[in-house]
Amino acid sequence: MTKMSLKYSGNLRCEAIHDQSKTSLETDAPLDNKGKGERFSPTDLLCTSLATCILTTMAIAAEERNWKFEGVVANIEKIMNQTPRRIGEIKIHFIFPNLDYDTNMKEKIQRYAHACPVSRSLSNEVLQTVTFEFN
């Protein structure tokens, strides 16, 4: 079981502490919702959580097969719905450097992307558009 502690700091900013590691992060309300946008917003973190979970899941699969994986990057776009206010779509584009993946490896790594726990935890109402670019 993992535990985190949170504190509201004022001015629509929160601090979260990961109890085990004592690392922390801050959030701000976004500019389009009365905030300053000086930190990740909670919805930004949800999108980041999805992308890092997919990246980690693919990395685990690659490591288990002794495939190269270093240097893979992701670009994330969050699209908000206004009524009701919620995330409508998360677009994630993964860019792979030249890792000498053959067609079979590319297909397998893409299948693992859709097996991440965060992806499986999100409502079907949140569209997850995940694309891959292999160089």
Order of alpha helices (4+ residues) and beta strands (2+ residues): beta-beta-beta-alpha-beta-beta-alpha-alpha-beta
